[in-house]
Amino acid sequence: MDPLVTAEELADYCRRPLDVAGDGLAVALASGLARLYCGWSISSEQATFVLDGNGTRILSLPTLLLLGVDEVIVNGVVIVAAADDAEAGYDEYTWSANGQLTRWCGWPYRMRGITVKCAHGYDDTPDAVRAVVFALGADIAGNPEGLISKTVGQVSRTYATKAITQRLTGLQLAQLDGYRLP
């Protein structure tokens, strides 16, 4: 999966040339941390989700932007989507852009009993997410070893007061919260 920003964009954000390999690693790590916090890929992709049935009529996919559903398989049987202009039949499903599938007869209680093939995510990374990835990427690029401090002989240097994964500010967390799965 591609990072949420490019290495070139990170270098532009830092306003200085950075090591090409280090930039690539920095944006990959920063993107991974943002995705881990949010709980989903954020960027556009074709995905196959294998889910546990919950016995209710609504099934939530691990996405906040569902673009389309290609196939739904329940207990090995393909089920059909309701026509856009008709109400769903007893065994048909409908879906919403926020990542929910609804089925009138409900989803079965079965671990790994539902497979959903779909398209989801943003074509362009939202600006709020980009801003956080840039800040994390700049921290990582500026301190590739992830050091908090280092002492050589009598010389001590402090790079940070917290590890990179603990440096997100309240504002940055709030920016990511808008893209975080409940």
N, C-alpha and C positions, 0 to 999 in steps of 0.2 A: 504494500500500500504506500502511495506517495506521501511525503510529509505535507503538513498543512501550509507551509510556506517553503520557498526555495532557498538554497544556500546563497544565491545571488541577492535575493531580497534581504536576507539577514545581513549580508555585508553592507548593503545600502543602508539598512536600519542602523548599523553600528558606525556608519560613516568612515569606514576604514577597510582596507583589504584584509581579508582573513585567510587563513590556511584552507585551501579547497577541501581537503579531506576532513579537517576539523569542522568546517562549516556544515558539511553534509551530515556528519555525526551529530553536531549540535542541533540542527533542525530536526533530525530524526528523533533524538532523545526528547527535545522539547515537545514535538508533536505527540510522541508516545505518552508523555506525562499529561498533556492536555486531554488526550483521548481516554487515558486511564481515569482521570478525575471525572470526565463527563460520562463515561460508561458506554460509549459507542464510537464509531469511526469518524463521524461528522462529515467527512468528504464523500462525494458521490461514488457509489460502487454497486455492482451486482452482488447479492449476498444470498446465501442459503442458511436459514436459521432452523435449527432443530430444537423444538421446545417441548416442555412438559405441559400436558393438558391440565387445566385447573378446574374443570367442571362448571364454569360459568359461561355466560354468553359472550363475554368480551375477553379477547386475548391480546395482550400488549407485546409488540415486537420491540427488540432493543434498538429503537430508532426514534428520533423526533421529527423526521421528515421522510415519510414514505411516498415514493414517487409512482410506484406501480407494483402490482402483484402479478407474477407470471404463473405461479402454480402453488396450490395448497394441497398437501397430502395428509390425510388423517388415517392413522392405523393402516397405512399401505394403500389407501384408496384416494384417488384424485377427486376432489370436490370442486364444484363449479362456482364461479362468482355470480351474484345476482346481476341481471341486466341493469344498466345505469338508470333506465327509466321505469323500473319495476321494483316492487317490494321483494325482499328476499324470500325465497321459498324456505320450507322447513329445514332442508339440508344444505342450502346455499349460504354464502358468506358475503358480507360487504366489508369495505375497508375505508379508513380515514387517513388523511395526510399526517396525522399525529402518530401514526404507527399502531392503530388498533384495528383488529379484525373482529367483526361481530357475526355470530352464527345463531339463528333462531333456536335450534335444538341444543345449543351449547357445545362446548369443547369437551371431549372425553377426559376422564381422569386417567392419564397414562403417561408415564415418564418417557420422554423422547418420542411421543406418539404423533407429534405434529411437525411437518416440514413445510417451511414457507420459502419459496424462491421469489426474490423481489429486487427492485431497484430502490435505493434510498440514499439520502445524504445530499449535501450542498455541492453544486458544481464549483462555486467559488467560496473559499473559506470565509465565513462571516468576519467582519472587521474586528469585533470584540475578541474573537478567538485568536485572530492573527496578532493582535496587540500583545496578548499574553504569551503566545508562542515566541514572538520576537524578544520579549523581555527574558523569558527562560533561555532561549537560544543564545542571547548575548551573554548571560551569566555563564552558561556552559562553555561558550567559545572563549570567554575571558579567563576561565578557570577550568581547562580541560581535564585536569586530574581530579576535580571535585574537592580540592583542598579547602579546609576551613582555615588552617594556619600551618606554617612550616617554619621550622627552626634549623638553621645550619650554623653550628658553632655558637657564637654569641648574637647572631643576627636572627631575629624573629620577624615574620611577616604574617599579618592576618589578611586573608582574602575575603572572608565572610564570617558572620556570626552564627549562621545556620547553614545546614545542608541545602542544596538547590531545591530539593523536593519540599522543603519547609519554608522557602522564601516567598511564596505567593502572598501578596498583600490582600487585604480585605476587598479592595476594589477589583483586583484581578480575579479573586474567587467569585465575586459578584458577576463579573463579566462572563466567566465560564458557567456560572449557575444557570444562566439563561439557555444553555445548551446541554445541561446535565440531565440524565435520566432520573426520574423520581425513584 
